[in-house]
Amino acid sequence: MSAQPPFGRLLTAMVTPFDAQGELDLATARELAAHLVDDLRHDGLVVNGTTGEAPTTTDAEKAALVAAVVEEVGDRAHVVAGVGTNDTRHTCELARQAAAAGAHGLLVVTPYYSKPPQEGLLAHFRTAADSTDLPIMVYDIPARAGVPVDTRTLIALAEHPRIVAVKDAKGLIVESSKVIAETDLAYYAGDDAITLPLLSVGGVGLVGTSTHFTGALAKDMIEAWVAGDARTALALHQRALPAFQGVFAAQGCSMVKAGLARTWRSVGDLRSPQVLPSPALVDAFIATLRAADIA
């Protein structure tokens, strides 16, 4: 691997706990962050991402969540704050707010819905990177954003000293391998199931969703690959694959919240328009965890 993992190798896009009134539950957020880091061996956490229901939380809630998680685990894990919106000015405001709250890095998603051209994406990411001194992970997820970050755009973004990583949820591993070969960008899988394939072409780790449950197993898989033990890494990938995929049988944040209520503790409901998955879907996901000897 040519690139070094600037945020560690295993991160989770953490759900945002809410209380019975639907308000931000910082005490449970701190407990969940500590559980992921201390029990499931995470190197870092992403807060205020899509799995954290960031489209439904206020700017003040986002700042409070970053500050609480940094205070809880920031001495032993990287805390990366999601700040991406489809408004460059607002993204920069959130970036500065996250920096003031103590974040160690920023996740900036492709501007969604407005479908800007590649020139607009270049300007957006560069402007966000210029707004603070924090390192940035570009989140490339065209299924949600509506447009991909093209290969040549990613190569150009790599020239910026604070754009250091990509959360890759595009599903085009050949294109990702081209960027890895031509840049020093650290590539993190943004889809749990592609972690091992991405590692095989030079990726550095995972920003996961199922890793609310599979974190220790995913860490073993990544460490086996890094140590040169491809056979063990493959066996662990195959063992975890149904859970890696099963968490997306419903929207990620909904399956995670339902699953945590069954395997750890309740982290509250979801904010509209998200809803909890059917009991049958949750049962099927819990079965994949049990089959992997996790739950």
Summary of the structure (lengths in Angstrom):
residues: 295
radius of gyration: 17.6
end to end distance: 32.7
largest distance: 49.5
contacts: 1081
relative contact order: 0.14
helix: 49%
strand: 13%
